[in-house]
Amino acid sequence: MNFETLPWITILAVAPTLGAIALWLLPTGMARLAPRIALAVSLVEVALLVGAFTVFDVTRSGTYQLVEHISWIPQIGTTYAVAVNGVSLLLIALAVLLVPLVILAAWKEQGVGRLTDDAESAHNKLRHYLALVLLLTTFMVLIFAARDVFLFYVVFEAMLIPVYFMIGFFGNGARRRYAAIKFLLYSLVGGLIMLAAVIGVYFQGPGGETGFLTENLTAAVADPNVEKWLFVGFFIAFAIKAPMFPVHTWLPDTAQHAPAGTSVLLVGVLDKIGTFGMLTLCLPLFPNASQWAAPVIIVFAVISIIYGGLLAIGQRDLMRLIAYTSVSHFGFIVLGIFTFTAAGTAGASFYMVNHGLSTGLLFLVAGFLFLRSPTGESQLLADYGGMQKVTPVLAGVFLVAGLSALAMPGLSTFISEITVLIATYEVNVWAAVFAATGVVLAALYVLLTYQKIFTGPKVDELKDAPDLDAREKIVVAPLIALLLILGFVPGLALQYLDDPAAASISVIEGDTE
């Protein structure tokens, strides 16, 4: 068998959907088997990912490989066109690697965010939740591989369905449905604006049966004013998804009320669709408009960095705190992209991967912390104290996760953040200076949070709280290992990112010549 000719992306997309269907067809009386089935499917997905990496030529990471191109709806010019370069392959890898950790973390979380006395009902509920996680995996693979703008839009909207249910039906607190609806409305508004821009850019291209192919639409808009309007349509949708100030307000509510595993996938992976779209659609499709908008976008990116850091310091709810740290971190990613330098773009791409690892670890360890509270779900910082003496391993893991959030040297987040700052300094000194304040703010919100939860006098209700068990240690170990390995050997990832960054910038530079 010639493995290079296999449709790797389609296989990666179909496998988790089949697993989700299997869980939904599982008889209620066998719902206890759901976590084992879901974990097995996710590990098969990891094995398939390894297969995709073996046939991907890293020396050509700037070109699209594993190409699949099938006519879909020729009457409107759309095709099933998927392929990956180094950036999209690493983001797919991030999604695929986080899913089994989310499943393993939820293994005993039968209430999926809420305690319940009915064991059978709880197992059945967890079965449906894990099926949605697997279905979401399919969309995560396809969104990062889509090379047809219409296909990208369809997946962009379709993934809202499982996420809505994962928040509204399986979340925490009385306002979980409010958070789910807020997330849905923000995303739908952004999606509708993008749909208008998708249709508009089609009519600017060559049309025909492959009129929505990205390569057919690259720098295809001739009228500068039309290009600016189309760019704005795409950018608004991506800024909401990212999320950037001032269209970020859905994220704290969502993170506060979603299960920890949902937040891992939503913030760790799905929010990257926004910055990924800026990099792979906004820049090549609208190079002139990207440069036209860059000064304003850089200002908003810097505001996001500072604003997110300041609000994180003032939070009393740990999940909202982590959400605001992500607003700050996404500001760095957007800043790197719109420096229009190869170093800044590569740093931003690496930041996307590192943020997924770091924030994923933070949300997971936060979920483990909440399970040790008297109610099994308290997220308020005031309900904790002195945990370091009771749960030293949990305290150590939280500290590592926090240090990764503040970009501590030796961890991979440091490489991406310092690369973005240096690239920004070369382009805009003042933007770099103001963005650097985000590093100080990160140190404050991480260390103050650690102090409140893990130091000081012990809370009586927590004096018998158990430390991390073997399953929980297995969940966090791969993320800590990757943060350390990529911190000391960043070239393992950067070799996939440097050429795509250079290719993205060549479009911009070629347009200005």
ZAMARGU-4260 file (C-alpha; in steps of 0.2 Angstrom, whole numbers, plus 5000, padded with zeros to 4 digits):
<rodrens>
0) 5000/5000/5000 | 5006/5017/4995 | 5003/5027/5011 | 5007/5044/5002 | 4991/5042/4991
5) 4979/5039/5006 | 4967/5053/5009 | 4974/5057/5026 | 4964/5072/5030 | 4948/5064/5026
10) 4952/5049/5036 | 4957/5060/5051 | 4940/5069/5049 | 4929/5054/5047 | 4936/5043/5061
15) 4930/5053/5076 | 4913/5056/5068 | 4911/5037/5067 | 4916/5036/5085 | 4903/5049/5090
20) 4890/5039/5080 | 4895/5023/5089 | 4893/5032/5106 | 4876/5039/5102 | 4870/5021/5096
25) 4877/5013/5112 | 4863/5006/5123 | 4859/5016/5138 | 4863/5001/5149 | 4881/5001/5142
30) 4884/5019/5144 | 4898/5015/5157 | 4909/5010/5142 | 4907/5027/5133 | 4924/5034/5141
35) 4933/5019/5135 | 4926/5019/5118 | 4929/5038/5116 | 4947/5036/5122 | 4951/5022/5110
40) 4944/5032/5096 | 4954/5047/5101 | 4970/5036/5102 | 4967/5029/5085 | 4966/5047/5079
45) 4983/5051/5086 | 4990/5036/5077 | 4982/5042/5061 | 4990/5059/5064 | 5007/5051/5066
50) 5004/5043/5049 | 5000/5060/5041 | 5016/5067/5049 | 5026/5053/5041 | 5021/5057/5023
55) 5022/5076/5026 | 5038/5083/5019 | 5044/5095/5032 | 5057/5102/5019 | 5042/5109/5009
60) 5032/5114/5024 | 5028/5131/5015 | 5018/5122/5002 | 5002/5113/5004 | 5003/5094/5004
65) 4991/5079/5007 | 4980/5087/4994 | 4962/5081/4991 | 4951/5089/4978 | 4934/5083/4974
70) 4920/5092/4965 | 4906/5096/4978 | 4893/5109/4971 | 4900/5114/4955 | 4885/5124/4951
75) 4890/5137/4964 | 4909/5134/4962 | 4913/5125/4978 | 4924/5110/4980 | 4929/5098/4994
80) 4947/5104/4994 | 4958/5101/5009 | 4977/5101/5011 | 4989/5106/5025 | 5005/5116/5026
85) 5016/5117/5042 | 5005/5129/5051 | 4989/5120/5048 | 4997/5102/5051 | 5003/5108/5069
90) 4986/5116/5073 | 4978/5099/5068 | 4990/5090/5079 | 4986/5102/5093 | 4968/5098/5092
95) 4971/5079/5090 | 4983/5078/5105 | 4971/5088/5117 | 4956/5077/5113 | 4961/5061/5122
100) 4967/5072/5137 | 4950/5080/5138 | 4942/5063/5137 | 4953/5056/5151 | 4951/5071/5162
105) 4932/5069/5160 | 4933/5050/5164 | 4925/5051/5181 | 4916/5068/5179 | 4900/5059/5177
110) 4890/5075/5180 | 4900/5084/5166 | 4901/5100/5176 | 4887/5096/5189 | 4885/5083/5203
115) 4871/5070/5201 | 4864/5057/5212 | 4858/5046/5198 | 4873/5036/5192 | 4865/5028/5176
120) 4859/5046/5171 | 4876/5053/5174 | 4885/5039/5163 | 4872/5042/5149 | 4875/5061/5150
125) 4894/5058/5149 | 4891/5047/5134 | 4883/5061/5125 | 4896/5074/5130 | 4910/5063/5124
130) 4901/5060/5107 | 4900/5079/5105 | 4919/5080/5109 | 4923/5067/5095 | 4911/5076/5083
135) 4920/5093/5086 | 4936/5084/5082 | 4930/5081/5064 | 4927/5100/5062 | 4943/5105/5070
140) 4953/5094/5057 | 4943/5101/5043 | 4943/5119/5047 | 4962/5120/5048 | 4964/5110/5031
145) 4950/5118/5021 | 4957/5126/5005 | 4940/5131/4998 | 4933/5147/5006 | 4915/5141/5005
150) 4920/5125/5013 | 4929/5135/5027 | 4913/5145/5030 | 4902/5129/5031 | 4914/5121/5044
155) 4916/5138/5053 | 4897/5138/5056 | 4894/5119/5058 | 4906/5118/5073 | 4895/5130/5083
160) 4882/5116/5085 | 4892/5104/5096 | 4900/5118/5106 | 4883/5126/5110 | 4877/5110/5117
165) 4893/5107/5126 | 4891/5123/5135 | 4872/5125/5137 | 4868/5107/5142 | 4884/5101/5150
170) 4890/5117/5158 | 4890/5124/5176 | 4879/5136/5185 | 4862/5143/5181 | 4868/5155/5168
175) 4876/5141/5157 | 4862/5143/5144 | 4864/5162/5144 | 4883/5159/5141 | 4879/5147/5127
180) 4867/5158/5118 | 4879/5173/5120 | 4893/5163/5112 | 4881/5157/5098 | 4875/5175/5094
185) 4892/5182/5093 | 4898/5168/5082 | 4883/5169/5071 | 4884/5188/5069 | 4902/5186/5064
190) 4898/5171/5052 | 4884/5181/5043 | 4896/5196/5040 | 4909/5184/5034 | 4896/5175/5023
195) 4893/5192/5014 | 4912/5194/5011 | 4913/5176/5005 | 4900/5179/4992 | 4908/5195/4988
200) 4926/5188/4985 | 4919/5174/4974 | 4912/5187/4962 | 4930/5196/4962 | 4938/5179/4956
205) 4938/5169/4940 | 4922/5160/4945 | 4918/5143/4937 | 4917/5126/4946 | 4932/5130/4957
210) 4928/5148/4960 | 4930/5147/4979 | 4947/5139/4979 | 4959/5149/4989 | 4973/5149/4976
215) 4960/5156/4963 | 4956/5170/4975 | 4973/5175/4981 | 4975/5194/4977 | 4961/5193/4965
220) 4952/5209/4970 | 4956/5223/4959 | 4946/5237/4966 | 4955/5244/4982 | 4939/5250/4990
225) 4930/5233/4987 | 4946/5224/4994 | 4945/5235/5010 | 4926/5231/5013 | 4929/5212/5010
230) 4944/5212/5021 | 4934/5220/5035 | 4920/5207/5033 | 4932/5193/5036 | 4942/5202/5049
235) 4927/5205/5060 | 4922/5187/5060 | 4940/5182/5064 | 4942/5195/5078 | 4926/5189/5086
240) 4932/5171/5086 | 4950/5175/5091 | 4944/5184/5103 | 4950/5202/5102 | 4945/5218/5111
245) 4932/5224/5110 | 4922/5209/5103 | 4929/5197/5116 | 4915/5198/5129 | 4907/5181/5125
250) 4923/5172/5131 | 4924/5176/5150 | 4905/5170/5152 | 4908/5155/5141 | 4924/5150/5150
255) 4915/5153/5167 | 4901/5141/5163 | 4908/5128/5152 | 4915/5112/5158 | 4934/5112/5159
260) 4936/5101/5145 | 4925/5111/5134 | 4936/5127/5138 | 4952/5117/5134 | 4945/5114/5116
265) 4936/5131/5114 | 4950/5142/5120 | 4965/5130/5116 | 4960/5126/5098 | 4944/5134/5091
270) 4949/5152/5095 | 4964/5149/5085 | 4953/5149/5070 | 4952/5167/5071 | 4971/5170/5070
275) 4973/5156/5058 | 4960/5164/5047 | 4969/5181/5048 | 4985/5172/5042 | 4979/5161/5029
280) 4964/5170/5022 | 4965/5189/5026 | 4983/5191/5021 | 4984/5181/5004 | 4966/5186/4998
285) 4968/5205/5003 | 4986/5210/5004 | 4983/5228/5000 | 4969/5230/5013 | 4979/5220/5026
290) 4993/5233/5025 | 4980/5247/5025 | 4972/5241/5041 | 4988/5235/5050 | 4991/5251/5060
295) 4973/5251/5067 | 4974/5232/5070 | 4991/5234/5079 | 4983/5247/5091 | 4969/5235/5095
300) 4981/5221/5097 | 4991/5231/5110 | 4975/5236/5119 | 4970/5218/5120 | 4986/5213/5128
305) 4985/5226/5141 | 4966/5226/5144 | 4966/5207/5145 | 4980/5207/5158 | 4972/5221/5169
310) 4956/5212/5169 | 4963/5195/5173 | 4971/5203/5189 | 4954/5209/5195 | 4945/5192/5193
315) 4938/5182/5207 | 4932/5167/5197 | 4947/5157/5191 | 4939/5152/5174 | 4936/5170/5170
320) 4953/5174/5175 | 4961/5161/5162 | 4949/5168/5149 | 4955/5186/5151 | 4973/5179/5150
325) 4969/5172/5133 | 4962/5189/5127 | 4980/5196/5131 | 4989/5182/5123 | 4979/5183/5107
330) 4984/5201/5106 | 5002/5195/5105 | 4997/5183/5091 | 4988/5196/5081 | 5002/5208/5084
335) 5015/5195/5077 | 5004/5192/5061 | 5002/5211/5057 | 5021/5215/5058 | 5022/5208/5041
340) 5039/5200/5045 | 5044/5182/5043 | 5050/5181/5061 | 5034/5189/5068 | 5023/5178/5058
345) 5033/5162/5063 | 5032/5168/5081 | 5013/5171/5080 | 5011/5154/5072 | 5022/5146/5086
350) 5012/5156/5099 | 4996/5148/5093 | 5003/5131/5096 | 5010/5136/5113 | 4995/5145/5119
355) 4985/5129/5116 | 4997/5119/5126 | 4998/5132/5140 | 4980/5136/5142 | 4974/5118/5140
360) 4985/5114/5155 | 4978/5128/5165 | 4960/5124/5161 | 4963/5105/5165 | 4972/5108/5182
365) 4959/5121/5186 | 4945/5108/5183 | 4955/5096/5195 | 4956/5109/5208 | 4937/5113/5207
370) 4933/5094/5210 | 4943/5096/5227 | 4931/5110/5233 | 4918/5105/5246 | 4904/5107/5233
375) 4915/5099/5219 | 4913/5114/5207 | 4918/5130/5216 | 4928/5142/5205 | 4930/5156/5217
380) 4948/5160/5222 | 4941/5165/5239 | 4936/5147/5243 | 4954/5141/5242 | 4970/5143/5252
385) 4985/5134/5258 | 4982/5120/5245 | 5001/5118/5243 | 5002/5110/5260 | 4988/5098/5256
390) 4990/5094/5237 | 5009/5098/5233 | 5008/5089/5216 | 4993/5099/5211 | 5001/5115/5217
395) 5017/5111/5207 | 5007/5108/5191 | 4997/5124/5193 | 5013/5133/5195 | 5021/5126/5179
400) 5005/5130/5170 | 5005/5148/5177 | 5024/5150/5172 | 5020/5145/5155 | 5006/5158/5154
405) 5018/5172/5159 | 5031/5165/5146 | 5045/5159/5158 | 5062/5156/5150 | 5064/5137/5147
410) 5046/5135/5142 | 5040/5136/5124 | 5029/5151/5127 | 5044/5161/5130 | 5051/5158/5113
415) 5035/5163/5104 | 5032/5178/5114 | 5050/5185/5113 | 5050/5182/5095 | 5034/5192/5092
420) 5041/5206/5103 | 5057/5207/5094 | 5049/5207/5077 | 5037/5221/5083 | 5051/5231/5089
425) 5059/5231/5072 | 5043/5238/5064 | 5035/5249/5078 | 5045/5253/5093 | 5030/5260/5103
430) 5019/5245/5100 | 5033/5234/5106 | 5036/5244/5122 | 5017/5244/5126 | 5015/5226/5122
435) 5030/5222/5134 | 5019/5228/5148 | 5009/5212/5146 | 5023/5202/5152 | 5023/5212/5169
440) 5004/5210/5170 | 5006/5191/5167 | 5018/5189/5181 | 5006/5198/5192 | 4990/5188/5188
445) 4999/5172/5189 | 5009/5174/5205 | 4994/5183/5214 | 4983/5169/5209 | 4995/5155/5215
450) 4997/5165/5231 | 4978/5166/5234 | 4975/5147/5231 | 4990/5138/5236 | 4999/5148/5250
455) 4993/5155/5267 | 4982/5146/5280 | 4973/5131/5275 | 4955/5131/5272 | 4947/5119/5285
460) 4935/5111/5272 | 4950/5107/5261 | 4962/5099/5274 | 4958/5082/5268 | 4958/5086/5249
465) 4967/5072/5239 | 4981/5076/5228 | 4982/5072/5209 | 4979/5053/5206 | 4987/5043/5193
470) 4974/5047/5179 | 4976/5065/5182 | 4995/5065/5182 | 4994/5056/5165 | 4982/5070/5159
475) 4994/5084/5163 | 5011/5075/5160 | 5011/5076/5140 | 5007/5095/5141 | 5021/5099/5153
480) 5033/5088/5143 | 5029/5097/5127 | 5031/5114/5135 | 5048/5109/5141 | 5054/5100/5125
485) 5048/5114/5114 | 5055/5127/5126 | 5073/5119/5124 | 5071/5113/5106 | 5059/5125/5098
490) 5066/5120/5081 | 5056/5104/5082 | 5041/5115/5079 | 5048/5130/5070 | 5054/5119/5055
495) 5036/5117/5051 | 5032/5136/5053 | 5047/5146/5045 | 5043/5142/5027 | 5024/5145/5028
500) 5028/5162/5037 | 5040/5167/5023 | 5027/5162/5010 | 5014/5173/5018 | 5025/5188/5019
505) 5030/5185/5001 | 5012/5188/4996 | 5012/5205/5005 | 5029/5210/4999 | 5025/5205/4981
510) 5010/5216/4981 | 5019/5231/4987 | 5032/5230/4973
</rodrens>
